[in-house]
């Protein structure tokens, strides 16, 4: 009975903290309603089949494949359709066609644990895998994002006021990375929410010092790890909360035995949180083997894109938030760290600063493959809270003498109006991104339409490096390569048509490699850009520098459908804002009045190749 109670109490505390930071009032309710309507309407897009899903985002198809595999035997294992050695791998349903994601690491099982009951029930009552599976997973991303916004608002409201809560909420909502993860299948929004809940539980423990709240914190840290490897950046937060919890119980608790006991409780709960949601991580070797392979790429120096250092990350953050934002973030963090621990408010900001800095340090020191600021979506809104509170606090301090009691309302109003002036442009940028996702006039669909109308024979062997779509009912031999297409890959697949997408060759990392890389023709490197260097420079249809390969066609978006024309006169004091508004109107016009030309999507270049063996059409 006592053992059962030992786990019931932490779970009850977690539910209480979830409730405390999920309160909806009249200020946040309209924002959440608009969020649900605008993002919810995007959930079903491009979910008709796996190939269409894969055409628009790289992570969505393999995560959907992993969910689909959880209903195979052994039940609940996300690796069933990812592990080539698994028995279930041989029985991947036919609707997946040629799509395979061998040996990819599935981050953690928490997303699939949440999705599985809904997906399995849907399949049991006869619903098809598509669009059911991607809709379930996208709904989880959306709801986790909504709960993250609610947490940020309530945390800020409780400790800094409603206005700081609203502004901090908008900082997260208008972040491009946050919007991206919210609208696709990915574990990041779930990890953001669990990371924020860990902060709420850490604050709870720092106030009461109970073992049950410490265990609850440990469980949440384990969930963060089980969602997407985020456990390490919660360790400093958990350690600080543990020490503050001992302090809350009184000086007599500073005993080595007691400290050891609390460390054991925290560690055991974290392990339970991770293992309880990721049992197949230890039942089968796949998880650790794929994780180690991934880590050798992400965490090693001298990667294919160069080596990124701590200072590269810091510079990227500075460029991302700007000089003013950077100065205020540093000031807010320092203010929170040296502000003391005497009140719940001060402890809340201290722990928020610890969590922000630990997340930044974790990725800045260990992320050597690339700089992805979307990994910092717990730190960024928390730093926004600290920054806004710092400005309000000091403005109030300077205004108290001349204005007395109304100093704080004046300070809050000044911060709100300034933020409105500086941030409205970002709001409309977010609106435009949401509207663009409603577009059906995409180059990816235009590629399929052109091919189906005689551009490519139905039985031709086709390979596309990254994003692209071919109707699986028509083009049964179209295959996504899923990365840098090398000459070795071309020789193995022997395609008759090659499609290169600017989502790959036009990205900053790969564009630089195409320009500067100098490898031998027979170099086996999996990121050899020799083929791109031979094909991309050909400007017009005709022979390329590669023997037997001709440039056939380019399908590029028509920018007139989504870009505003230059204003003749100014309607607002913000020229950039007016441009955003005009762009919104142009995008809406494109949604309401479809045209023959694609308006959005990557540029796609189609090449015809003389194969070594004939296609089925020629047999």
N, C-alpha and C positions, 0 to 999 in steps of 0.2 A: 504493500500500500504506500509506504513512504517513498519507494523508488518511483512509483507511478506519479505521485504528487510532485516529486522532484522535477519531472519533465512537464507536468501540467502547468505549474506556476510560471516557468519561463515562457511557455506558449501563450498563456493568458496575458502576460506582460507585453509580449509582442503585439497581440491583438489590441491591447489598450493603447499602445504607442501608435499603431496604425490608425486607430480611431481618433486619437488626439490630433494627428497631423493630416487628417482627411476631412476636416470641418469645412463646410461650404457656407459662405455668407453672401450678402447681397452684392459685395464688391467683386468677388471672384466668380460668382455663378455665371454672369454673362460671358466672361472670358472662356469658361469651361464649355458653355453651350456652343459658342462659335467654334471652339476647338473640335468638339465632338461632331458637329455637322460637317465642317470642312474636311477634317481628317477621316471621319467615318465614311464619307462618300468616296474616298480613295481606296478603301480596303479591298473592294472586289475587282479592281482594275487588273487586266492582263493575267487572269487566273484560269483561263479556259483549259489550258494544257501545260505540261512541263516545259515544252519548247518555247511557248509564248512567255512564260514566267522567266525563263532563262535569258530571254532576249533583252530584258530591261535592267537586270541587276544580277551581280555575280553570286551573292551569298544566298539569295532567296531559294534557288532550285535545290542546292545541296541540303539546306536546312529542312526544306519540305520533304526531300528524299529521306532524311534521317527520321522525321516524324512518321512518314509512311512506313518506315521499317520497324517502328516500335510496336506495330500490331502483328508483326511476324514473330516467329519463335527464335530465340527466347524473348518473351513478351516484355516490352519496355526498354529494350536495348537500342539506343540511337545508332549504334554501329552496325546493325544488321545489314543494311544496304550500302554501307561505306567500307566495310572490311572484306577485301577480296577472298580471304580465307574462311569467311563465315558461310555456313550452309545456306542461310537465307539469301546471301548475295547472288546465288545461282538462280534464285526465283524472283528477281526483281520484276514487277509487273511490266507488261508489254507497252503500256502507255508512256513509259519513260524513254522508249526508243533507244537511242545510242547514248543518252546522257548518263554518265558515270562520274563519281567523285571519289575514286579509290584513295584510301588512306588519309583523307582529310581529317583534321582534328575537329571535333564537334564542340569545342570550347568547354561545355559543361552540360549536364542533363536537365538543369532546372527548367529551362524553357519548355523542353519536351515533357517533363513531369507535369507541368501545368496544362499543356495542350492535350496530352494523351487521353484523359477521361472524356473530353469533349469530342475529340476526333474519333476515338474508338466507338463512342455511343452513336455518333453520326453515321459511321460506316455500318454499325450493327443494324440501324434502322433503314439502311439501303441507300444512303447518300453516297455519291461518287467521290473518289479521292480528290478530283479537281472539279469545281473550285474549292471544295471543303477544306482541304489541308492548308493551303496558303491563306485562306480567309481566317481560319482559327489562329494561325501564327501571327498574322498581321494585326489581328484584334488584340492579341497579347501585347505586342509592341505599342499599340496606340494607348491601351489602358494603363500600361506601366508608365508611359510618358505623361498621361493625365495625372496619375497619382504622384509622380515626381514634381509636377507643377504645383499640385496641392500642398505637398510637403514644403517646398520652398516658400510658398506664400504663407502658410501657417507658422513655420519656423520664424520667418522674418517678422510677421505680424505680431507674434507673441513677444519677441525680444526687441523689435525696433519700430513697430507700428505698421498700420495698414498701407500707407503710401510706399514705404520701403518694401513691403511684401509684394505689392502690385508691380513695382518697378523691377524687382529681382525676378519675379515670375516672367516678365516680358523679356528680360535679358536671356533667360533660358529658352523661352518660346521662340524668339526670333533668331536664335543661333542656327546657322545653316547645318551644322552637324546634327544637332538635336532634331531638326525637322527631317533630315535624311533618315536617321535611325527610327524616327517615329513612323515614317511612311513605308518602311520596308520590313522584311523579316530579318531580325537581328536581335541578339541578346542584350545589346547595349542599354536600351531604355530600362529593361528589367534590372540590370546591374546598377544603373543610376539610382533607381528607386530603393533597391536593397542597401546600397551604400549610404543613401540619405537616412534610411531607417536605422542603420547602424549608428549614425550620429545621434538620432533621437534616443536610442537605447543607451548609448554612452552617456548622454546627458542625464537620463533617468538614473543610471547607476551612480553617477557622480553626486547625485543628490541624496539617494537613499542608502547606498553602500550594501545592499542586500545581495546575497549569493544568487538568488533567483533572477534578479535583474542582470547580474554578471553573466549567468548562464544564457539568458536571453540574448545578450550582446554577442556571446560566443557563437550561438546558433546562427545569428544573422551574418556574422563574419564568414562562417562556413558556407552560407548561401551565396554570398558575394563571390567566394572562390568557385562554387559550383555553377555559377552562372557564366562567368567568363574570366577566370584566372585573376580576379581582383582581390583575393584574400590578403596578399602581402601589403597592399597599401592601406588596409584597415588595421594593421598591427600597431602602428604608433597611436592611433586613436584608442584602440582597446587597452593598450598599456597605460595611457594617460588616464583613461576612465577608471581602470583598476586601482591606480594609485590614489586618484581623487575619491574613489569609493571607500578606500581604507581610511582616508582622512575624514570622510563624512561619519564614520562609525566611532571616531574618537582616537586619541593618541595611543591607548592601550592596545589597539589592533596592530600597531607596528611591531609585529613579531615575525621572525623568519618563518616559523611554522605556519602562521596565518597567511603570510604572503605566498608561500609555496602552495598552500591549499587553494588560494584564489587563482593562482596561475594555472594550477591543475584543472580547476573548474572551467576556467575560460578556454583552455586548450582542448579539454575533453568535449566541451559543448561545440566548439568550432569544428572539431573532427566529426562529431555526430551530425552537425549541419551539412557538412560536405559529403560524408559517406551516405547519410540517409537519403540524399537526393541524387547521388552518383554511384549507386552500388556496382554498376558494371565497370566502373573505373578500376576496381580491384578484382572483380570476378573474371574478367578477360584481360589480356595484355594489350588490347588494341589502343585504349585511351592513352596510356603512358608512352607507348611506342610512337604513336602519331604526334603526341605532344612534344616529345624529345626531338623528333625530326623538325617540327615547326620551330622549336626554340633555337635550334642550331642555326636557323635562317634569321629569325627576328633578333636574337640576342647576341649574335656574333659580329665581330668587327670585320671590315672588308667585304661587306655584302655586295650583291650585284648592283645596287643603286648608290654605292659608296658607304661610308661610315658616318653616322650622325651622332654627335656628341651632346653632352649636357647643355653646352652653350648654344648649340643649334636649336634645341628645344626652347630655351629661354628666349632666344631671338625671335623664334616663330611666335611665341606667346605675345611678345612685345609688338610684333607687327600685326598680330591678329586683333588685339584689344586697343592698340594705338598708344601714343605717348601719354595722353591724359588718363586713359583707363589703367595703364601700367602704373603710373604714379599713385593713383588712388588705391589700386589693389595692394601695392606695397605698404602704403600708409595704413590701410584697413587691417592688413595682416599684422603689422607691428602693433597697432593699437589694441588688437585683440590679444596678442601674445603677452603684452606687458600690462594689460589692464587689470590683472589680478583675478582671484577666484572667489571673492567674498559673496557674490550673489549668483543666482541661477543664470541671469543674463550674461554676466561676465564669464561664467563657466561655459555657457552655450557658445559664445563667440570664441573662447579659447579653443574649445574642441573643434569648432568649425575651421579655425585656422590650422590646427594640427592636421585635420583630414585633408584640407586643400593642399597643404605643402607636401604631405606624404604621397598623395596621388601624383603631383607634379614630379617629385623626386624619383618615384618609382619608374615612371616612363622615361624621364629625362636621362636617368643613369643607365637603364637597361634597354631602352628602345633604340637599337642601333641601325635597324633596317631602314626606317623612314620616320618622318614626323607626322603624326596624325593627331591633331588637337582635339578631335572628337573623342579621344580616350580620356579627356580631362573634364567631362561634363558633370562630374560631381564638384570638382574644384571651382569651375568658372562661376556657377550661380552662387556658391557660398562666398566667393571673393566679391561678387557683386553686392551681396548683403552687407558684408563687412565694409565695403567701400561707401555705399550709400549711408550706412549708419555713421561712419567716420565723418563724412561731410556734414550730415545733419547735426551731429553732436557738437562739432566745432563751430558751425554757423550759429547754433543756439548759444554757445558759450560767448561768442563775440557780440551777439545781438541782445543778450540778457540785460546789460546795463542800460542801453537806450530804450528797449521795448518791454522789459519786464516779463510779465506772464505770457505775452503773445509772441515771445521770441521763438519758441519752438514751432508754432503754426506758420510763422513767417519763413523759418528755415526749411520746413517740410515743403511748403508751397514753392519756394525758390528752387529746391532740388527737383521737384516734380515738373515744373514748367521747363527748366533747363533740359531735363532728360527727355521731355516731350519734344522739344525743339531738335535735340540731337538724335533722337531715336525713331522719329516717325518714318524716316526714309527706310530704316530697317524693317519696319512693320510692313510697308508696301512691297519691299523686296520679298518678304515671306509670302505675302498674298500672291505675288506673281509666280513664285515657285509652286505654290499649291495649284494655281490655275493651269500652269504648264503641264502638270501631271494629268489633268483632265483631257488634254489634247489626244485625239486619235490620229492626227495628221503627223505621224512619226516616220522618220526615215527607215526605222526598223520594219514597220508594216509596209512602207512603200517598196522596200526591197523584195518582200514576199509577193506583193502585187505585180511588180515588174517581172519577176521570175515566173510567176504562174501564168502570165499572159504571153509566154513564149520566149522570155529572156534566157531561160535556162531549161534544158530538157528535164522532165520529171525524174528520170532514173540516173541522172548525172551524179557523180560523186562530188560533194561540195564540202569544203572545210572553211569555217570562219574563226578568226582568232579570238574574238571577244564577244561583243554584243552583236546580235543578228537574229533574224527570225525567218524560218521556212516552215510552212504548214506541213506537219508530219504526215498528214493524209496524202499529200501530193509528192513531197520530196522525202523519200524514205532513206536516202543516203546522204542527207545533210548532217554534218557533225560539227559541234562546237569544240574547238581545240582547248579553250579555257586558259589562255596565256600567250606568252610570246611564241609565235609560230616560227619555227626554225626550218632550215633546209632538211634537216634530219627528219623532222615531223612530216614535212611535205613528201619526202621520198617514201616514208613508211605508209602514209595514207593514200598516196598517189591520186590526189584529187584532180578533177577536170576544171573545177572552178575554185578560186581562192577569194575570200572576202576579208578585207582588212578594215578594221573599225578605228576611227579617230579616238574612241574612248580608250584605246590602248596606245596607238602610235602618236596620238596628239597629247597624251598626258605629259606633264612636265618632266617626270623621271625618264620615261622612255623616249621622249622627243630629244632630250639631251644625249641619251645613249646612242640614238640613231645618228646624231650629228658627230659625236666624238669617239664612239667605240671603233677599235681597229683590231679585229680578230681574223685569224686565218680562215679560209673557206671551209676547211674541214674541222674547225674547232668544235668540240662536242658540247660546249657550254649551252645550258638550257635557256639562257637569256641572250643568245647570239642574235644580233640585229642585222646580220648580213642580208637576209631576205628583204627586210624593210628598206635597207640601203639600196638594194637593187631595184625595187618596185616603186616605192613612193615617189622618187624624183620624176617619173614619167608624167608630164603635165596633161597630155591629151591622149585620147584613145589611139592605140597602135602598139607596135612592139616595145618591149621594155629591155633593160640591160640584161635580163635573165633570158637565156636561150629557151625558146619554146613557150614563153609566157607573154601574153598580150594584155594590155590594159583595155577593158571593155567599156566601163561606165563608172561614173561617180554619182552617188545619190547624196545630196547635201541638203540641209534644211534651208528653207527660204526665210530669211530673217525679217522680211516685211510683215509677216503674220504675227510676230511676237515682239517686235521692236517699235517703239514710238518714233515718229518723225520729230525732227527738231522743232521746238515750239517757236511760233512766230512772235508771241508775246507771253509775258509771264503772268500766270494766274495766281501764283503764290510767291512768298518771299524766299522759297527754297527751290531753286532750279532743278536740283536732283530729285526732289519730291515730285515736282510736276512731271518730270520724265518718267518716274515710276508709275504715276497715275495714268499717264498716256499709254504706257506699256500695258497696264492692266486692261485698259479699254481695248487695246489692239488684240490682246490674248482672248478676251471675251468675244470679240468679233470673230476671231478665228474658230472658237468653239461653236458659236451659233451658225456660222456660215463656212462650212468646210470647203476647201478648194482642192484641186488636183495635186498641188505641190505640197510636199511635207514641210511643216513649219518647225518641228522640234526633232531632237535626236542627234546622234553622232553622224559624221560624214562617213559614208561607206564606199570603199573602192573595190570594184569587181574586176577580177583578172581571169582570163581563160588560159588553161595550161594544157599542153599536149601530154596525155598520160602514157604510162608504160604499158597499161593494159586497158582494153576497151570497157565502156560502161555497158550496162544491161541493154541499153537501147541499140548498141552496136553488135551485141552477141547474136 
